[in-house]
Amino acid sequence: MGSVKRIYTIVGLSIVIILLGVFALTTWYTVDESEQAVIITFGEVEEGVSQPGLHFKWPWPIQTVEKLSKETFSLQFGYKEENGEITAYPKETKMITGDENIVLADMVVQWKITDPGKYLFNAEDPEEILHDATSASLRSIIGSSKIDDALTSGKVEIEANVQELLTSLMEKYDVGISILAVKLQDVDLPNDEVRKAFTNVTDARETMNTKINEANKYKNKRTQEAEGEKDAIISKALGDKAARIETAKGDVALFNSLYNEYKNAPEITKKRIILETIDEVLPNAQIYIMKDDGNTMKYFPISQMSKNDSTPLPPQEGSGENGQ
C-alpha cells in the first residue's frame, strides 16, 4: 500500500509540475517588429496585437496566440518567378478585349494582411480568393477596353480600374486583405503574325495622323492668310469710308459757303458758278465774252478756230442786213 501511495504522489507531483510548466510557458509571448498577433479564447478571436514586445495572456488551453506577418506580399498573376526563372501560365493570361481581340496580360498585385482574425477564420484559403478576384477583375476591365488602350497608352487607366474593382471585391469577401497596388507586367499579342498585323495597323495609323497634322497645318496657314487679307480689305474699306465721309463733309461745307454767297449776291454767284463749272468740265475751251446791245449779229470764226485753236480770234461784227 505504501508503494502505491508513493506512486500516486509522484504522478500527482509530475502532473502539477507539468501544469506549472505549461502555465509558465504559455502565459506570455513576444511580437517582433515585422509581426502582428491575434488572441484566441476558447476558439473565438478576442483581439489583435500589433505592438512589438513582451505580452501576457491566459495559459493554454484558455487562450492561444496566432502570429502573422506585417510585410507586403506580391501575388504574381499569369506567371511565377522562382530563383530567377520565370514560368508562364498562358491559360490564365489569355483574354478578349472589348473590340474582340485576344491579348496576353499578366499582373502583380501588392497586398497585406490588415485584419488577422478575418484572415484566419473567414475563409479557408484567402490567397486563393485573392487570386480568383484578381483574375475576375483583370478580365472584366480588359474585356471593356480596346486593344489599342491595352497595348499602348491606356495601361495606367486599366491598372487604376483593376485596382478599384479588386479592392471592391476583397471588401465584399471580407477576408482581412487590403490591396495596395496593381501593376500590369506585360500585355502582348498571342503570336508573331498577329503582332506583325497590329504593327502594320499602328504604322498606318501614325501615317494617317501625320497626314492629318500636315493638312491641319496647311489649313491653319491658309486660314491665317485669308484672315490677313480680310483684315486688309476691311481696313481699306474703313479708310475709303472715312475718306468719303470727309469729302462729303467738305462738299457740304463748300455748298454752305456758296449758298451763303448766293443769298448775298445771287446773280454774281450764279455767273461765277457757271464759269467755274465750264472751266472744270472744259479745261481747254476758249471763252469769249461779248456785250450784246441788240443792233448787230455776232458770229464765231469756226473755220479759223479749227485751224489754230491756240490763237483766239476777236469777234467780228456786221451792220444792218448785210452784215456777215
Summary of the structure (lengths in Angstrom):
residues: 324
radius of gyration: 56.3
end to end distance: 199.8
largest distance: 205.2
contacts: 763
relative contact order: 0.06
helix: 54%
strand: 23%
